[in-house]
Amino acid sequence: MEMTLAETGQKPTIVWMRNDLRLDDNAAIHAAVSKGSDVICVYILEQDEALRAPGGASRWWLDKSLKSLRSDIAELGGKLICRKGKARDIIPKLVEETGADGVYWGRRYDKAGRDIDTELKAELKDNDIEAKSFNTTLLTEPWTVETKDGGYYKVFTPYWRAVRDVYTPPTALARPTALKGQGIDGERIEDWGLHPEKPDWSTGFEEWWMPGEDGAKERLADFLDQDLRTYDEMRNRPDRDGTSGLSPHLHFGEIGPAQVWRAVKSRIDAGLKEDTSAWSFLSEVVWREFSYVLLYHNPDMDWENYNRKFDDMPWKSDKRVFKAWTDGKTGYPVVDAGMRQLWESGWMHNRVRMIVASFLTKHLLIHWRDGEAWFWDTLVDADPASNTSGWQWVAGSGADASPYFRIFNPITQGEKFDKTGAYVRKWCPELKNLPDKYLHAPWKADDQTLAKAGVSLGETYPRPIIDHAEGRERALNAWETLKKRQDAA
């Protein structure tokens, strides 16, 4: 049903937009428009010591996404009001400036964010200002899908089954036809300096991404038409473009998971023959939801081990090998390809994320927090729930985690999932002329083969910073040390 803003003389409603930077199917905007009053959209670049500041790649994306949203709102006659500072100070000032009698927003699920919102909601209500929050970013909120005993799910597979059995997306909410905000002072997004500096390593991101609601819709449409049918087969192949690429769009809320669910489910209902692939993709959407369940019920999980036994893990600190890992110079081609893809594009294929995380935490025995912090700064889809739960899953300290003694072999992982070698050859071009036989283990090639391929180990490409067998044995020894410490405690 088409919505219009009635000229009722009512006071305006402020919609405070956060990680829901879209106009379609946005519950907070829809509720505000449904009141019949003018709707003013606001974005606050929060500078609050309680909140984790976004990383460089996320700030790049935010810059582009906000500019896209600003344009979309302007087309409806409105203005995106941008302010910088503490929300608990800015929102009451905006209420006073605009004469608004209500503030609506989409809920967030990290503890620091929830604490700020709870305090602000109470203050607004004490001043007779309507304050309402909505689910704008998840299929089901972290407290809604419970186990039989009323608890939360700690294992993904039964959680996925439960969501699949009970979830039905709500009716899609229409885009507003008019918005307000002209005449209200705001800051220029261009003045916020959201690109990384010294150097600006985000300069190539435009080649890979189109942030904004239109970009999200285009990405979903392309995936549905081109890759959904083969997703289950191709999702682990970094040498193929077989994933959706929707993760940053979902993180910034340029598209909602319910919109994705409806679109994919419509293909299934229409008789998609490869519906196994479609359900496999939806399970990955629900993995994101599962991460939010874990974060909501374990608010310190972004820093503390979910499994506190890992507090006794004998991690190592080695700046030299950590830098080799971040620079994509470990001597293991699939690891290096992944880290270089991350630096150049702000994204890394999910299978490779697991490989590089395993290499850091197992072969190099470097704490998952260090890897998580690097991803937080360099991923355009850096998400407080997914990033942390992913790292803890690989490290062995998370919920439903991969056992610590499961140690990915970066050689066989490369051979299995980069079968054509296209991934390594793209991101490690100095190895492109090596035969497939040696591509994932260049040090095994004889001198003649290396010379013919133009590869000089230690010069044009590094030798492995640790032998795989040695790294594996060291990781297992660390695991044994952890168990002994636990037994002695």
CORTA-V980415 format. One record per pair of residues at least 12 apart in sequence whose ideal C-beta (glycine too) atoms are under 6 Angstrom apart, sorted by the first residue. I is the first residue (numbers start at 0). J is the second residue. If there is no record, write none. Layout:
I	J
I	J
//
This chain:
2	32
2	173
3	176
4	177
5	35
7	35
9	36
10	98
10	99
10	100
11	36
11	37
11	39
11	97
11	99
12	31
12	34
12	36
12	38
12	99
12	101
13	39
13	41
13	93
13	99
13	102
14	27
14	28
14	31
14	38
14	40
14	103
15	41
15	104
16	40
16	42
17	105
18	136
18	251
18	252
19	105
19	135
19	136
19	252
20	64
20	68
20	251
20	252
20	253
21	212
21	252
21	253
22	71
22	174
23	174
24	171
24	172
24	255
24	258
25	135
26	133
26	135
27	103
27	104
27	105
27	133
27	135
28	175
29	172
30	103
31	103
32	175
37	179
38	178
39	97
39	179
39	180
40	72
40	79
41	80
42	81
43	82
43	86
43	89
44	83
45	86
46	84
47	85
49	111
50	111
54	375
54	376
54	381
55	195
55	376
56	345
56	377
56	378
56	379
57	381
58	193
59	194
59	201
59	204
60	210
60	247
60	379
61	193
62	193
63	210
64	210
64	211
64	251
65	188
66	188
67	211
72	178
75	177
75	178
76	177
77	178
77	179
77	180
78	180
78	181
80	180
80	183
80	185
81	185
81	186
81	188
83	186
87	119
94	128
101	129
102	123
102	130
103	131
104	132
105	133
105	135
105	136
106	132
108	141
108	291
108	295
109	383
110	298
136	252
137	288
138	166
138	256
138	288
141	291
141	292
141	295
144	161
144	162
151	292
151	296
153	398
154	399
155	289
155	399
158	289
159	282
159	285
162	285
168	257
168	260
168	261
203	343
204	345
207	344
211	253
212	253
215	248
215	253
215	254
218	244
218	245
222	243
226	241
227	277
228	273
228	276
230	276
230	279
230	280
231	275
231	276
231	279
235	350
235	416
236	416
237	348
237	350
237	351
237	417
237	422
238	417
238	419
238	421
238	422
246	380
247	379
247	380
250	380
250	382
256	284
259	284
263	277
263	281
287	385
290	384
290	385
290	388
291	384
293	388
293	398
294	384
300	387
301	383
301	387
304	396
305	391
305	396
305	397
305	398
306	396
308	485
309	396
311	481
311	484
312	481
313	477
313	480
314	364
314	366
315	364
320	363
320	464
321	365
323	464
324	359
325	373
327	339
328	461
329	464
330	461
330	462
330	463
330	464
331	409
332	423
332	427
332	430
332	439
333	354
333	409
333	413
334	355
334	358
334	409
335	427
336	422
336	423
336	426
336	427
337	351
337	355
339	426
340	426
341	377
345	379
346	379
350	416
353	393
354	407
354	409
354	412
356	370
356	390
356	393
357	393
357	407
358	409
360	394
361	406
361	474
362	465
362	470
364	477
367	390
367	394
370	390
371	386
371	390
374	386
403	478
404	478
406	471
406	474
410	439
410	440
413	439
414	439
420	435
420	438
423	438
429	459
429	460
432	452
432	453
433	452
441	454
//
